[in-house]
């Protein structure tokens, strides 16, 4: 599968999230350097505070050397509910690429995840043609 296919899967996973008025619904898929899926996750998967990338990384043991993280939304760079934002978790994991569909709007916090990832040398790829699919499970938050 190519980047668009993996990212479309991440967008589909976002539809599995329990609805929330205080957090985005996000899906994430982690693929190793050989193109094999390692893990997947979605927001609020096991805990009301889980972020998609965090849930997926937790299933891997946290070591993702050379992997790509596909996320329907730009990984968070600020976080109130946990000590480390997803962008920092991704950097610490050793993942080399992040592919996302939609930049985090400042509904809750300023979206700074892309800047954190880029500063750490993680390759970023934005596929805005999938932004609508990423936004759909969050329509109730965008209508504010």
Secondary structure, 3 states (H helix, E strand, C coil): CCHHHHHHHHHHHHCCCCCCCCCCCCEEEEECCCCCEEEEEECCCCCCCCCHHHHHHHCCCCCCCCCEEEEEECCCCCCCCCCCCHHHHHHHHCCCEEEEEECCCCCCCCCCHHHHHHHCCCEEEECHHHHHHHHHCCHHHHCC
